[in-house]
């Protein structure tokens, strides 16, 4: 249905690539070097046919992707004063599928991905793509819903540190936002934080924030019709819209929309994820067990029959079921063998009135995606360029005003924003560490750990523990000594110059200083500042209840955050240069857990949150604004040297923001 490909450039603009036989120790396994591609191509955009323009046509050139130069619109330096102007100007992300729903007439499929929403028909045609609508990357069983004729949908997402439900009309492939529901700030990022379902006619919505109650809402009249107080999951409308149903663990609850104040009906499903479907006319509800399908009459609620699906001894099938009409039920069941990574699929149709199998067949499959197989679509997820792994970032930083460096465990890539060039190095069997110039290879042996340059020369020979960090010039590195200590090494010394209790949590540097944070146990943390020229510790502080992040400004001021969970706040603290005095600067209210930090040369502090929001704080005036950067945790942040770009690394890839002039 849509195949996503990515092009990979070969080597970084560093000193040189590793040759395949570059002076490795005798015990090492030769590594494979990805050679530069002749040219870089932007990732293809899915379209209905090769001659059609992709949906939608955007007036703004932003964001650009791989292979496309980033137009400089005269972006100003980022501050809290222009946070509302921050927009995505460059993006390189995976196409990670988050949710999919099919319309009640079984004709349209809506898929939420990390690159926006895609609308398809079941004949494998792309109808529309809305890259700006992105769902939060959190486990959610009922965060996306579409009406019968695909003219209206609702989606749950994060916006400026809060949960929202947005309802959109679809008109000629363009979206019209017609209603927004904003959730309370008192609940967080647990599974199923929001639930929403839209009726087949698109007139009624049922939604829940937090799962402790749900509201039935009429969109045309803009009034609440009913509120149920009680914990439920996976809110849905039935195929015909006559019923609302939800789950309470393995219990299935059913409300009659036309008698919503009446008592709900209930029955037990085999598990919390059992496949359920209602007949279009509203007479029956079917629920799939591993080797049988139970058919219930809804009014009054009663078991009508069980349909056995041979072999009846199977206990581990996963199902998709749907009524083709009031008389026929269709199903797809998968029995998966994790040892062989293959499965046995059972596909059948049954007569509802008799339970007789109209058709039934078995076939081998290598796909675990029961939804795609059942609906008959194919959606291939795109990976990051050059082998970058968004689950294991080592570093994110600008090495010049327009060149962004990204380093994961086995790959390093540079993105030159102004020209669109991308260069990567990746080695499947070697851990890579990128400085601002060369890329180094970490080789772990029985009695030592080596850091080797592109010529195969050993730059560091260390104790046999993992390297956690190297600095921008590769003169300093931090070694993790079995989480007992974090050891600081310099290039010309065989022994550590500092050994600090605990495992490394965060590290930052400027031209003259480096400061790192370690945690010894659940509470006790050590903050150590080292002067690069003398290699001596200027101070070491023992602290508790700190967040795992810190930053250092050009003038040497160190910034970090302390927890105040009683007030749901974080305290921004600073240690001025030349002292070990700790100052309290500002308290900020928390909408989510802080997990990353960056400081611009213009004294703007960015704090990345677990929910994908970023707090922008101007340290000169101590003013704060929040914007929703990602729909996944902001794992790393980096400002460009001129402070005009802010890069964020998350679970789905890399995004760069700038303040677009009005």
Secondary structure, DSSP 8 states (H G I E B T S, - for coil): -B----------SSS----TTSS--TTS---------S---------SSTTS--SS--SS--SB-TTS-----------GGGGGGEEEEEEEE---EEEEEE-TTS-EEEEEETTEEEEEETTS-EEEEETT----SS--SSSEEE-TTSSEEEEEEEETTEEEEEEEEEETTEEEEEEEEE--SS--S-TT-EEEEE-TTSSEEEEEETTSEEEEEETTTTEEEEEEES--EEEEE-TTSSEEEEEETTEEEEEEGGGTTS--EEEE-SSTT--EEE-TTSSEEEEE-SSEEEEEETTTTEEEEEEE-SSTT---EEEEEEESSSSEEEEEEEEEETTTTEEEEEEEEEETTT--EEEEEEEEES---HHHHHHT--B-----GGG--TTSEEEEEESSSSEEEEEETTEEEEEETTTTEEEEEE-TTSEEEE-SS-EEEEEE-SS-EEEE-TTS-EEEEE-SSEEEEE-TTSSEEEEEETTTEEEEEETT-SS-SEEEESEEEEEEE-SSEEEEEEESSSS-EEEEEEETTTTEEEEEEEESSEEEEEEE-TT--EEEEEEEGGGTEEEEEEE-TT---EEEEEEEE-SS-EEEEEE-TTSEEEEEETTSEEEEEETTTTEEEEEE--SS---EEEE-TTS--EEEEETTEEEEEEE---
